[in-house]
Amino acid sequence: MSYSQRHTVAVTTATSGTTTGYTPVVTGRVAAIAYTKPTGTPFASTVDFTITTENSAQTVWTQANQNASATKHPVAAASLPSGAASTLTEVPIYAANERVKIGITNGGAAKTGTFTVLIA
């Protein structure tokens, strides 16, 4: 029986404005990822996200200058075995016994944000 998993990762930047957070090890489709901007000490409006699967390095979400809460439903570009582009343009992103890595840059010193990752 399959089930969904929800993992919440709260991150705080260092004085350099950077940080990296991780979900626990997960297996399944990365169905959604949400960023929740807090009211107290949110990231600077120049914050950039680079969110990937840790081992297979699949891009889940990249964003520059995110200044509001947002939810994304990530997909990847499809390709044929030959490497040519497929007419099926998007396919799900799967994690296999790996963490989702949340990289933050340009976030400002000692700023916070929360990410919720849904694995289906």
N, CA and C of each residue as an Amber inpcrd file, in Angstrom:
protein
   360
   0.8520000  -1.1820000   0.0000000   0.0000000   0.0000000   0.0000000
   0.8900000   1.2340000   0.0000000   0.5810000   2.1430000  -0.8850000
   1.3820000   3.3610000  -0.9070000   0.6850000   4.4620000  -0.1180000
   1.4430000   5.3990000   0.3240000   0.8990000   6.5100000   1.0970000
   1.7560000   7.7390000   0.8470000   1.2130000   8.8840000   1.1870000
   1.9530000  10.1260000   1.0250000   2.6970000  10.4720000   2.3040000
   3.8040000  11.1790000   2.1500000   4.5890000  11.6550000   3.2810000
   4.7290000  13.1630000   3.1710000   4.6040000  13.8510000   4.2870000
   4.7930000  15.2980000   4.3270000   5.9440000  15.5850000   5.2840000
   6.9370000  16.2990000   4.7840000   8.0990000  16.6440000   5.5940000
   8.2580000  18.1570000   5.6090000   8.3780000  18.7190000   6.7970000
   8.5560000  20.1540000   6.9580000   9.9900000  20.4260000   7.3860000
  10.6330000  21.3510000   6.6610000  12.0310000  21.6880000   6.9300000
  12.1060000  23.1920000   7.1870000  12.4390000  23.5640000   8.4180000
  12.6410000  24.9760000   8.7630000  14.1280000  25.2710000   8.6620000
  14.4640000  26.3600000   7.9690000  15.8720000  26.7150000   7.7910000
  16.1140000  28.1460000   8.2400000  17.3160000  28.3880000   8.7450000
  17.7630000  29.7250000   9.1610000  19.1040000  29.9970000   8.5120000
  19.2340000  31.1500000   7.8920000  20.4830000  31.4870000   7.2080000
  21.5770000  31.8780000   8.1910000  22.8050000  31.6710000   7.7670000
  23.9860000  32.1300000   8.5070000  24.1860000  33.6190000   8.2150000
  25.2030000  34.2120000   8.7920000  25.4670000  35.6280000   8.5390000
  25.7770000  35.8930000   7.0670000  26.1980000  34.8730000   6.3450000
  26.4780000  34.9990000   4.9100000  25.2110000  35.0180000   4.0640000
  24.0670000  34.7340000   4.6830000  22.8090000  34.6920000   3.9370000
  22.5460000  33.3630000   3.2610000  23.3270000  32.3370000   3.6180000
  23.1710000  31.0200000   3.0020000  22.8430000  29.9660000   4.0430000
  22.2620000  28.8800000   3.5890000  22.0270000  27.7130000   4.4270000
  21.6220000  26.5510000   3.5320000  21.6820000  25.3490000   4.0930000
  21.2130000  24.1530000   3.4050000  20.4090000  23.3380000   4.3940000
  19.2290000  22.9000000   3.9720000  18.3810000  22.0440000   4.7890000
  18.0700000  20.7650000   4.0390000  17.6380000  19.7480000   4.7700000
  17.3600000  18.4460000   4.1650000  16.0970000  17.8450000   4.7540000
  15.3570000  17.1140000   3.9120000  14.2880000  16.2630000   4.4200000
  14.9410000  14.9910000   4.9530000  14.1840000  14.1450000   5.6430000
  14.6920000  12.8000000   5.9080000  14.8270000  12.0560000   4.5690000
  15.4170000  10.8770000   4.5830000  15.5020000  10.0510000   3.3800000
  14.0850000   9.6750000   2.9480000  13.8000000   9.8740000   1.6530000
  12.4640000   9.6020000   1.1170000  12.5670000   8.7520000  -0.1430000
  11.4810000   8.0910000  -0.4690000  11.3350000   7.3540000  -1.7130000
   9.9420000   7.6120000  -2.2470000   9.8630000   8.0800000  -3.4860000
   8.5680000   8.3260000  -4.1160000   8.6030000   9.5570000  -5.0020000
   7.4330000   9.8970000  -5.5250000   7.3120000  11.0600000  -6.4090000
   7.3000000  12.3300000  -5.5880000   8.0830000  13.3180000  -6.0050000
   8.0620000  14.6220000  -5.3550000   6.8250000  15.3450000  -5.9190000
   5.7220000  15.2650000  -5.1830000   4.4370000  15.7550000  -5.6820000
   4.2940000  17.2640000  -5.5480000   4.8260000  17.8320000  -4.4760000
   4.7070000  19.2750000  -4.2650000   5.7640000  19.7300000  -3.2780000
   6.1020000  21.0110000  -3.3950000   6.9690000  21.6420000  -2.4060000
   6.4580000  23.0540000  -2.1920000   6.3240000  23.4170000  -0.9380000
   5.7900000  24.7390000  -0.5970000   6.7910000  25.5080000   0.2430000
   6.9390000  26.7800000  -0.0660000   7.7260000  27.7000000   0.7570000
   6.7410000  28.5740000   1.4960000   6.9000000  28.6550000   2.8080000
   6.0590000  29.5220000   3.6270000   6.9260000  30.6460000   4.1790000
   6.5920000  31.8750000   3.7910000   7.3200000  33.0510000   4.2600000
   6.7740000  33.4420000   5.6220000   7.6200000  33.4840000   6.6440000
   7.1380000  33.8340000   7.9810000   6.9090000  35.3400000   8.1120000
   6.1990000  35.7240000   9.1500000   5.9660000  37.1480000   9.3970000
   7.0810000  37.7820000  10.2060000   7.8280000  36.9940000  10.9810000
   8.8350000  37.5470000  11.8900000  10.1440000  37.9460000  11.2490000
  10.9360000  36.9710000  10.8050000  12.2630000  37.2390000  10.2350000
  12.3930000  36.5390000   8.8840000  11.6280000  36.9470000   7.8730000
  11.6580000  36.2490000   6.5890000  12.9620000  36.4990000   5.8390000
  13.2250000  35.6170000   4.8890000  14.3630000  35.8120000   4.0030000
  14.2550000  37.1780000   3.3310000  15.3950000  37.7190000   2.9120000
  15.4110000  38.9620000   2.1370000  14.6720000  38.7300000   0.8160000
  14.1910000  39.8030000   0.2110000  13.4490000  39.6810000  -1.0570000
  14.3450000  39.2070000  -2.1960000  15.6430000  39.1390000  -1.9660000
  16.6030000  38.6760000  -2.9680000  16.9330000  37.1900000  -2.8310000
  16.2160000  36.4740000  -1.9500000  16.5480000  35.0750000  -1.6740000
  16.4060000  34.2170000  -2.9330000  17.3340000  33.2740000  -3.0780000
  17.3140000  32.3250000  -4.1880000  17.2590000  30.9070000  -3.6220000
  16.4720000  30.0450000  -4.2570000  16.3500000  28.6400000  -3.8610000
  16.9550000  27.7660000  -4.9480000  17.6640000  26.7350000  -4.5310000
  18.0560000  25.6480000  -5.4240000  17.7290000  24.3670000  -4.6720000
  16.6730000  23.6970000  -5.1060000  16.1890000  22.5100000  -4.4030000
  16.3380000  21.3190000  -5.3430000  17.0510000  20.2990000  -4.8660000
  17.3660000  19.1240000  -5.6770000  17.1930000  17.8530000  -4.8640000
  17.2060000  16.7150000  -5.5550000  17.3540000  15.4500000  -4.8490000
  18.8440000  15.2930000  -4.5590000  19.1650000  14.8170000  -3.3790000
  20.5620000  14.8580000  -2.9340000  21.5040000  13.9720000  -3.7450000
  21.1500000  12.7230000  -3.9810000  22.0710000  11.7980000  -4.6470000
  21.9830000  11.8630000  -6.1660000  20.7750000  11.8940000  -6.7050000
  20.6190000  11.8890000  -8.1610000  20.6580000  13.2940000  -8.7570000
  20.6820000  14.3140000  -7.9110000  20.8430000  15.7190000  -8.3290000
  19.7930000  16.1830000  -9.3360000  18.5760000  15.6760000  -9.1960000
  17.4910000  16.1460000 -10.0570000  17.0020000  17.4960000  -9.5390000
  16.7780000  18.4270000 -10.4320000  16.2840000  19.7380000 -10.0310000
  14.8040000  19.6470000  -9.6970000  14.4560000  20.0560000  -8.4810000
  13.0670000  20.0750000  -8.0280000  12.4850000  21.4750000  -8.1840000
  13.2440000  22.4920000  -7.7670000  12.7580000  23.8750000  -7.8590000
  13.9560000  24.8150000  -7.7850000  14.0810000  25.7090000  -8.7510000
  15.0370000  26.8090000  -8.6640000  14.2480000  28.1000000  -8.7970000
  14.6000000  29.0540000  -7.9770000  13.8430000  30.3030000  -7.9400000
  14.7820000  31.4320000  -7.5330000  14.6930000  32.5440000  -8.2180000
  15.4630000  33.7320000  -7.8680000  14.5260000  34.7940000  -7.3320000
  14.9800000  35.4880000  -6.2880000  14.2570000  36.6400000  -5.7290000
  12.8210000  36.3110000  -5.3120000  12.6700000  35.2340000  -4.5670000
  11.3390000  34.8250000  -4.0980000  10.9440000  35.6760000  -2.8970000
   9.8490000  36.3800000  -2.9790000   9.4650000  37.3000000  -1.9160000
   8.0770000  37.0200000  -1.3570000   7.5390000  35.8290000  -1.5950000
   6.2060000  35.4790000  -1.0900000   6.1250000  33.9700000  -0.9330000
   5.1780000  33.5270000  -0.1380000   4.9140000  32.0980000  -0.0250000
   4.5010000  31.5690000  -1.3980000   4.8540000  30.3160000  -1.6900000
   4.5150000  29.7220000  -2.9810000   4.5260000  28.2040000  -2.8760000
   3.7510000  27.5690000  -3.7400000   3.7290000  26.1130000  -3.8420000
   3.9970000  25.7240000  -5.2830000   4.8580000  24.7340000  -5.4810000
   5.1950000  24.2410000  -6.8130000   4.9320000  22.7410000  -6.8820000
   4.5880000  22.2790000  -8.0720000   4.3890000  20.8590000  -8.3570000
   5.4200000  20.4850000  -9.4250000   6.6070000  20.0540000  -9.0100000
   7.7280000  19.9110000  -9.9400000   7.5810000  18.7420000 -10.9100000
   8.0850000  18.9750000 -12.1230000   8.2030000  17.9520000 -13.1490000
   9.5360000  18.1540000 -13.8580000   9.9470000  17.1550000 -14.6320000
  11.1960000  17.2360000 -15.3820000  10.9020000  17.0980000 -16.8700000
  11.7820000  17.6350000 -17.6850000  11.6500000  17.4880000 -19.1360000
  11.8860000  16.0340000 -19.5150000  11.0760000  15.5290000 -20.4410000
  11.2060000  14.1450000 -20.8970000  12.1690000  14.0630000 -22.0720000
  12.7770000  12.8820000 -22.2550000  13.6400000  12.6500000 -23.4150000
  13.4910000  11.2030000 -23.8610000  13.8210000  10.9520000 -25.1090000
  13.8110000   9.6040000 -25.6620000  15.1080000   8.8960000 -25.3020000
  15.1660000   7.5590000 -25.4250000  16.4100000   6.8470000 -25.1300000
  17.5990000   7.3650000 -25.9390000  17.3220000   7.9200000 -27.1270000
  18.4000000   8.4640000 -27.9570000  18.9310000   9.7840000 -27.4260000
  18.2150000  10.3800000 -26.4670000  18.6040000  11.6760000 -25.9360000
  17.8560000  12.8280000 -26.5790000  17.1230000  12.5460000 -27.6430000
  16.3350000  13.5820000 -28.3180000  15.1350000  13.9640000 -27.4570000
  14.6440000  15.1630000 -27.6760000  13.4720000  15.6280000 -26.9350000
  12.2670000  14.7470000 -27.2430000  11.4480000  14.5220000 -26.2480000
  10.2530000  13.7050000 -26.3840000   9.0390000  14.5930000 -26.6150000
   8.0410000  14.0460000 -27.2880000   6.7940000  14.8010000 -27.4400000
   6.0150000  14.8150000 -26.1290000   6.3330000  13.8950000 -25.2380000
   5.8170000  13.9360000 -23.8740000   6.7290000  14.9040000 -23.1480000
   6.2590000  16.0970000 -22.8710000   7.1850000  17.1540000 -22.4660000
   7.5510000  17.1660000 -20.9960000   6.7600000  16.5490000 -20.1400000
   7.0650000  16.5940000 -18.7130000   6.7750000  15.2490000 -18.0530000
   7.6410000  14.8790000 -17.1370000   7.4880000  13.6390000 -16.3910000
   7.7080000  13.9260000 -14.9060000   7.1550000  13.0880000 -14.0280000
   7.3440000  13.3070000 -12.5850000   8.8000000  13.1640000 -12.1670000
   9.1270000  13.7630000 -11.0390000  10.4500000  13.6350000 -10.4330000
  10.3240000  12.6440000  -9.2700000  11.1790000  11.6500000  -9.2730000
  11.1690000  10.6340000  -8.2200000  12.4550000  10.6930000  -7.4130000
  12.3190000  10.5200000  -6.1190000  13.4570000  10.3600000  -5.2170000
  13.5120000   8.8860000  -4.8260000  14.7070000   8.3190000  -4.7710000
  14.8640000   6.9090000  -4.4200000  15.8840000   6.7840000  -3.2990000
  15.3810000   6.6130000  -2.0840000  16.2460000   6.4740000  -0.9100000
  17.2600000   7.6060000  -0.8250000  16.7690000   8.8250000  -0.9260000
  17.6280000  10.0070000  -0.8420000  16.8490000  11.1590000  -0.2150000
  17.5890000  12.1700000   0.2130000  16.9600000  13.3450000   0.8100000
  16.7010000  14.3960000  -0.2630000  15.7760000  15.2960000   0.0340000
  15.5910000  16.4860000  -0.7800000  16.4320000  17.5750000  -0.1300000
  17.2980000  18.1870000  -0.9300000  18.2540000  19.1790000  -0.4480000
  17.7500000  20.5710000  -0.7930000  17.6690000  21.4460000   0.2070000
  17.1490000  22.8010000   0.0480000  18.2990000  23.7780000   0.2520000
  18.7860000  24.3480000  -0.8460000  19.8890000  25.2960000  -0.7950000
  19.3610000  26.7180000  -0.8830000  19.8120000  27.5710000   0.0220000
  19.3700000  28.9670000   0.0890000  20.5900000  29.8780000  -0.0670000
  20.4860000  30.8890000  -0.9270000  21.5120000  31.9210000  -1.0390000
  20.8340000  33.2850000  -1.0760000  21.5840000  34.3170000  -0.7660000
  21.0940000  35.7090000  -0.7820000  19.8760000  35.9190000   0.1130000
  19.8210000  35.1770000   1.2120000  18.6480000  35.2430000   2.0800000
  18.7070000  36.2870000   3.1750000  19.8710000  36.9280000   3.3630000
  20.0340000  37.8490000   4.4780000  20.5180000  37.0940000   5.7050000
  21.0930000  37.8060000   6.6550000  21.6630000  37.1860000   7.8570000
  20.5780000  36.8230000   8.8650000  20.6440000  35.6020000   9.3790000
  19.7420000  35.1070000  10.4320000  18.2710000  35.2440000  10.0520000
  17.9540000  34.8880000   8.8000000  16.5690000  34.9410000   8.3090000
  16.0310000  33.5270000   8.1910000  14.7110000  33.3780000   8.2330000
  14.1090000  32.0480000   8.2900000  13.0760000  31.8330000   7.1900000
  12.8110000  30.5640000   6.9430000  11.7600000  30.1410000   6.0260000
  11.4640000  28.6810000   6.2740000  10.2890000  28.2630000   5.8440000
   9.8800000  26.8790000   6.0380000   9.4680000  26.2820000   4.6920000
   9.9240000  25.0640000   4.4610000   9.5870000  24.3310000   3.2450000
   8.8540000  23.0570000   3.6390000   7.7890000  22.7740000   2.9360000
   7.0350000  21.5420000   3.1460000   7.1040000  20.7340000   1.8620000
   7.5950000  19.5120000   1.9680000   7.7770000  18.6430000   0.8070000
   6.7840000  17.4840000   0.9130000   5.9980000  17.3000000  -0.1460000
   5.0220000  16.2070000  -0.1990000   5.5470000  15.1320000  -1.1350000
   5.7230000  13.9260000  -0.5940000   6.1700000  12.7540000  -1.3660000
   4.9830000  11.8300000  -1.5110000   4.6610000  11.4880000  -2.7520000
   3.4910000  10.6150000  -2.9940000   3.9370000   9.2560000  -3.4910000
